[in-house]
Amino acid sequence: MSRRPPLPKGKRKQKQKVLYRPVGLLLGMAAGAVASALFTQIWKVVGHGSDAPDALDEDRDWQEVLLAAALQGAVFAAVRAAVNRSGAVGVRRLTGTWPSGS
């Protein structure tokens, strides 16, 4: 049985990027679900048990709406970074190489 010669480094990185794309997509969906649940729990404490305000909710003041938006953005960004970093570490453990950026 003959072995194929190894791919050149550029083609190998391109192939890894294509193979990582569906993994990244699934990780992104999971990150969104986790971030949403985490934000809901945090807002229950910060908002004293109320639901997070919507920007068009006329019964809420500017301060509450902007606080909720800033907190939600921070939670989503932190969870996304943690999930992406964990995915990259997992890929390196499996393949020995770090996945390249998109």
QUIQUIRA-V474704 format. One record per helix or strand. SS is the DSSP state (a for helix, b for strand). FROM is the first residue (numbers start at 1). LEN is the number of residues. If there is no record, write none. Layout:
BEGIN
ss=SS from=FROM len=LEN
ss=SS from=FROM len=LEN
END
This chain:
BEGIN
ss=a from=9 len=38
ss=a from=62 len=34
END
